[in-house]
């Protein structure tokens, strides 16, 4: 595992410990995706955080917000000590689910109930088209979210309006597959007229290659990236024990999990 991936995971672990909350399995499955977007793909920086022409990152699977904060800390947008000292406290802006109203840039959407981020992203992409702006909209979804009807309504809206500036990234960590058979997601999305790619969601090189390839396509089709991931990836304990789907570490567990991340 690359040094940056380990650093992001250790930060997420510490933030979860500090706020006594977190969906760490979901966080660990998508960290490489978010990092590659901010580090290699998006037209975004601290200075461009309020630029109307910037690219947008929308975290639809809001339970993974603890994966976004470490990336924004690494990019210099947030201060580590400020986040660590305030996360999860009453009236803090650093919530476990993103809250757009508490920031001026950096956070693009409110998260909470699943199935809302993609419709919001599709609407944002449509607005950028109307204004003839160059922004790309990247929406990170969980595979389980596609059991929500709003997701498919948003897909139909996106393809009908030729939103080729919309990128739907599915963190396919088998959350849905453990409950129901979703069958062939690639085939489903292609039926909605999406350009679809499958990729190893923990391979930063492959992620960058796929995103760069799709960015070049201006064919009137929205894009979808199905990123195959593993819940809890980076920690042997979390990959094996689903209790970490929603659990924060105590001091002993923090030390144990940190060692596992460093060793993998």
N, C-alpha and C positions, 0 to 999 in steps of 0.2 A: 504494500500500500504506500502511496506517495506521502511525502512529509506533510504537504498541505492538507491532505485528507485526514491524517491523524490529528493535526492541530485543530481542524474544525470540529472533529468529533470530541476531542478533549474539552474544547470550549463549550460545546453543547451539553456535555455531561455536567460540567461545573455549573452552568446556568440552570440546569434542571435541579441539581442539588440545592442551589441557592433559593429557588422559588418553590421547591417541594412539589413540583408538578412536571408533567411532560409525557409525550407519546414517543419515547426514544426509539422504538423499533421503526416507526414511520420516519422519524428524523434521520436516522442512520441510512435508510434506504435511498434517500434523495440528495444527499449532500454533494455528491460529485456533479449531479445535474445542475444544481444551483450555482456551484462554483464555476463550472465551465461557462455557463451563460454570462455571469458577471465578469469573468476574467478574460474570456476569449471571444464572445459572440456579440453581446449587446452593445449598442451605442448608448452607453450610460457611464457616468462617472459622478463623483461627488459634486463637481461643478455644474454638471448637466442635470442634476436631480429635479430641477423645476423647468427645464427646457421643454417646450411643447413638442419639439422634434425628437425627443429622446425615445429610446425603446423602453417598454414597460415590462416589468415582471410581476405577475399576479399569482399569488399562492392560493389556489382554490382549496387544496387539502390543508386547511388552516391549522390542523393539529400538528403540522410539521413546521410551525413558525420558528421553533428552536433550531431549525436548520438554516433559516434566513438570517437571524441575528449574527451568528458567527461569521457568515460571509460578509455582511455589511460592516462588521467590526474589522475584519481583515482588509477591507477596501477603504478603511479610514472614515467611513460615514458615521459610525457610532464609536464611542469610547468604551473599551472593555470594562473598566471599573464602574463607569456610570450604569451600564447595563446590569452588571453583576450585583451592584449594591441596591438596585431598585426593581429588578424584574419580579413581577408577580405581587408587588406590594399594592396596598389600597391606593387607588388614584394614580398609579404609575402608568406612564405611557408604554412601557415595555410589557405588553400583555402576552399571555400564552397563545392567544389568537390575535392576528394583526388588527390594529384599529387605526384606520386612515385619519380619523379626526384628531389624533394626538400628535401628528407629525406634519412638518412642512417639507415634503419630499422624502424619498427613501422607501416609504411604505405606500403602496398603490391601491390597496383595497382593504375593506373590512372582511374578516373571516369569521366563521362560526358554523352555521348549518352547511353541510356539504351540498354540492350541486349548484352553488351560486357564483363561484369564481369564473367559470367558463362563460355563462351568459353575460357577466359584467365585462369580461375580456372581449367577447364578440361585439358588444355594444361600443366599447372603446375603439376597437379596430375599425368599425363602421364609421365612427365619428372622424377618425384620422383620414379615412378615404374621402369623406365628404369635404374635409378641409384641405385635401390634396397634400397631406403631410407624409413624411417618409418613415414614420415610426412603425416598428414591428412590435407586436404584442405577444408575449410569451406567457402561457398559462400552465402552471404545474397542477395536474389533477392526480388523484388516486384512482386506481383501477376500480375500487369499490364505488366511487362516485358515479360510475356509469350505470348503476342501478337506479339512478334518479332520472326522471323524465325530463327535467330541465336541461340536462346535459345534451340529450339528443335533439331537443328543440333548438338549443344553441348551435349545434352542428348543422342542422337544417338551415337556420338563419345565415350562418357563416358561408355555407356553400351557395345558397341562393343569391347572396349578395357579393359573391366572388371575392371574399376577404382573404386574398393571398398574403396579407400582412399579419395573419393570425397563425400562431404556432401553439398547438395543443400538445403538451408533453404528459404522457401517462406513466406515472410511477407504478409499473406493474410488479408489485411485490407479492402478488397472489393473495391479497386480502379478500378479493371477491371470490377467487377460485376456491378458497377454503370453505365457501358457503354455497355458491351456486356455480353452474357451468356457464361461463360467459361466451363460450365457443370461440370463433375466430374474430378477434377485435379488429385486426387489419382488414379483413374482408368487410366487416360492418362499416368501418370508416370509409373505405374505398367506395362502398355503395352510396355514401353521403357525398361523394365526389371530392374526397380529401386525397392529397398526396401523402402517402404513409411510408414510414421507414421503421424498421425494428433495429434495436441496438442494445448492447450491454450497458446498462445504466451505471455501472461502476468503472467503466473504461473511459477515462477522460479523453484519450486520443480519438476513440471511435465516436464519442459524443460530439466532439468538436468537428470532426469530418462530416457527420450527418447534418449538423446544423448549418455548416458552411454550404453544403450542397443544396439544402432546401432554400436557403436565403437567396440563392441565385435564380430560383424558379419564380417567374412572374407570369403565371399562366392562368390567373383567376381562380386557382384552387387554394383553399386553406390547407395548412400542413398539420400533420400529426406525427409525433415520434413516440413509439411504444418502447419504453426503456425497461428492459427486464432487470429487476433488482431483487435483493434479498432483504427481508425485514431484519433489522438489527445488524446489518453488515458492518464488520469491523470489530465486533465483540463476540467471542465464542458463546458467552453466556446468553446474550440477547438473541443470537441467531437460533438458539436451542429452546429458550424458555419464553413462551408468549405472555407471561406475566408482565414483561417489559413493554407490552403494547401501550399500557398506561400505568407507569410507575416511575417515581423518581428515586435516585439512590440516596441512601444514608451515607455517612462519612466512610464507613468501611467499604460499602459497595462502590462508592466513587473511586476509592483507591484501587479496588480490584478491577473494575471496568476500565479504568485509565491504563492500568498495566496491560490488559488484554488488547486495547487499541494500539498501544505502542509495540506490542509483540507481533501483531498480525502482519 
